[in-house]
Amino acid sequence: MSKVRVAGFGVSLDGFGAGIEQSLSDPLGKRGTEIFQWFFHTRSFRAMHGQEGGSVGDIDDEFAHRAMDNFGAFILGRNMFGPVRGPWPDNSWKGWWGENPPYHAPTFVLTHYDREPLVMEGGTTFYFVTGGIEEALRLAKQAAGDKDVKIGGGVSTVREYLKAGLIDSLHLASVPVLLGQGEPLFHGLDLRALGFSVTDRKASEYATHLTLERF
């Protein structure tokens, strides 16, 4: 049975899933890249970006691979797609990832403003959904078939789906970094009341990988 999952989501020790002041030079916000040091050194990450090398078979690479495995569709928030705010001025912005994004599947972007689908290399097509999170999930499930749907972020999008009770599992990489400020992932959320419990925990040099399932 297909699931709705969050996977490979980095969180600082003080609970932030992204830094402040996202920009072209800081896609994850200021100091946001520190949350993903567990990811950048893996072969899975480097292969996604057409690079060679990287760690193979260690705990971080295992979870990095899982974070992109068995997904038939993805859902992203508007800010996860790019720094453009308000109405689309034109169709020139095509995401952070170049002509071949790492999704290789239908990817649904939450937005308040209409835009035509954007076909990219490698099997990724971005669809811009103005009907809200449940509409995006309905479309993503249709596209995914028997595979899972990944809620790819950012923080506000994951929070919306958590609040609505629409996420089945979470993989969080808790990293030993204190951001001090940023976008809080769990502020005001009661994961226990939402039905989540920790089902797996593995630690590496870079992060503690926690799997939470909703029963």
C-alpha positions in Angstrom: 0.0 0.0 0.0 1.4 3.4 -1.0 2.3 5.9 1.8 2.7 9.6 2.1 6.2 10.1 3.5 8.7 12.8 4.6 12.2 11.4 4.1 15.7 12.8 4.4 14.5 15.9 6.3 17.3 17.6 8.3 16.6 19.2 11.6 18.9 21.1 13.9 19.1 20.3 17.6 17.1 23.4 18.4 14.3 22.2 16.0 14.8 24.2 12.8 14.4 22.7 9.4 15.8 25.7 7.5 17.6 28.9 8.1 16.3 32.4 7.8 16.3 34.7 4.7 16.2 32.3 1.8 17.8 33.8 -1.3 19.5 32.8 -4.5 22.8 32.4 -2.7 21.2 30.6 0.3 18.5 28.3 -1.0 18.1 26.7 2.4 18.3 30.0 4.3 21.4 31.3 6.1 23.4 28.4 7.6 20.7 26.0 6.3 23.3 23.8 4.5 24.7 22.9 7.9 21.6 20.8 8.5 22.4 18.6 5.5 26.1 17.8 6.0 25.0 14.2 6.6 23.7 14.2 3.1 26.2 16.0 1.0 29.1 13.5 1.4 27.0 10.4 0.3 27.2 8.8 -3.1 23.4 9.0 -3.3 23.6 12.8 -3.2 26.4 13.1 -5.6 24.8 10.7 -8.1 21.7 12.9 -8.0 23.8 15.8 -9.2 25.8 13.9 -11.8 28.9 13.7 -9.7 31.1 10.8 -8.9 32.4 9.6 -5.5 30.9 9.9 -2.1 30.5 7.5 0.8 28.8 4.2 -0.1 26.8 1.8 2.2 27.3 3.7 5.4 24.3 4.8 7.5 24.0 8.2 5.9 24.1 6.8 2.4 21.6 4.2 3.3 19.1 6.9 4.5 20.0 9.2 1.6 19.1 6.3 -0.8 15.8 5.6 1.0 15.0 9.3 0.9 14.6 9.1 -2.9 13.5 5.5 -3.3 10.1 4.2 -4.3 8.5 7.5 -4.9 6.1 7.9 -7.7 5.3 11.6 -7.2 6.6 14.6 -5.1 4.9 17.6 -3.5 6.9 20.8 -2.9 6.0 24.1 -1.4 6.4 27.3 -3.5 9.6 28.3 -1.6 11.1 24.9 -2.1 10.8 25.4 -5.8 12.4 28.8 -5.8 12.8 32.3 -4.3 10.2 33.9 -6.6 7.3 35.4 -4.6 3.9 36.6 -5.7 2.6 36.2 -9.3 4.9 34.5 -11.7 6.6 37.3 -13.6 7.3 34.9 -16.5 8.3 31.2 -17.0 12.1 31.8 -16.7 12.5 30.3 -13.2 12.7 26.5 -13.5 13.8 25.5 -10.0 17.2 25.3 -8.3 18.4 22.1 -10.0 19.1 22.9 -13.6 17.6 21.2 -16.6 17.6 17.7 -15.0 16.0 17.9 -11.5 16.6 15.0 -9.2 12.9 14.0 -8.9 12.4 12.0 -12.2 8.6 11.8 -11.5 5.6 14.2 -11.5 6.2 16.9 -9.0 3.4 19.1 -7.7 4.3 22.6 -6.5 1.9 24.4 -4.1 1.2 28.0 -5.2 -1.5 30.6 -5.2 -0.8 31.6 -8.8 -1.5 29.6 -12.0 1.3 28.5 -14.2 1.5 26.0 -17.1 3.2 22.6 -16.4 7.0 22.7 -16.8 8.5 19.6 -18.5 12.2 19.0 -17.6 14.8 16.4 -18.5 14.9 13.0 -16.8 11.2 12.5 -16.4 10.4 15.4 -14.1 7.4 17.5 -14.8 6.4 20.3 -12.5 2.7 20.9 -12.0 1.6 24.1 -10.3 -1.4 23.4 -8.0 -3.5 26.3 -6.7 -6.2 24.2 -5.0 -4.4 23.6 -1.7 -2.6 20.7 0.0 -5.4 18.1 -0.3 -5.8 18.8 -4.1 -2.1 18.4 -4.6 -2.1 15.1 -2.6 -5.0 13.8 -4.7 -3.2 14.5 -7.9 0.1 13.2 -6.6 -1.5 9.9 -5.5 -3.1 9.5 -8.9 0.3 10.0 -10.5 2.2 7.8 -8.1 0.1 4.7 -8.5 1.4 2.0 -6.2 4.4 4.0 -5.2 4.7 6.4 -2.3 4.2 10.2 -2.4 7.0 12.3 -0.9 6.3 15.6 0.8 9.6 17.2 -0.1 9.3 20.4 1.9 9.9 23.0 2.9 9.2 23.4 6.5 5.8 25.1 6.2 4.6 22.5 3.7 5.5 19.6 6.0 3.8 21.3 8.9 0.6 21.8 6.9 0.5 18.1 6.0 1.2 17.1 9.5 -1.5 19.3 10.9 -4.0 17.8 8.5 -3.0 14.3 9.5 -2.0 13.4 6.0 1.6 12.1 6.6 2.2 8.4 7.3 5.9 8.4 8.2 8.8 10.8 8.8 12.5 10.2 8.5 14.3 13.0 10.3 18.1 13.5 10.3 18.8 15.2 13.7 22.1 17.0 13.3 24.4 18.3 16.1 24.0 21.9 15.0 22.4 24.9 16.8 21.0 27.4 14.3 19.6 29.7 16.9 17.0 30.9 14.5 15.2 29.6 11.4 12.0 27.9 10.5 10.8 25.7 13.4 9.5 22.3 12.3 7.5 21.2 15.3 6.5 24.4 17.1 2.9 24.0 18.3 2.6 20.4 16.9 1.9 17.4 19.2 3.3 14.5 17.2 2.2 12.0 19.8 -1.4 13.2 19.6 -1.1 13.0 15.8 -0.4 9.3 16.3 3.4 9.2 15.7 5.9 7.1 17.6 9.6 6.4 16.9 10.1 3.1 15.2 13.8 3.2 14.3 17.0 5.1 15.3 20.5 4.9 13.9 23.4 7.3 14.5 26.3 8.2 12.3 29.1 10.7 12.7 26.9 13.4 11.1 23.4 12.8 12.4 20.9 10.6 14.3 18.4 9.2 11.9 15.0 8.9 13.4 12.0 7.1 11.7 8.6 8.0 13.0 5.5 6.1 11.9 1.8 6.9 12.4 -0.4 4.0 13.5 
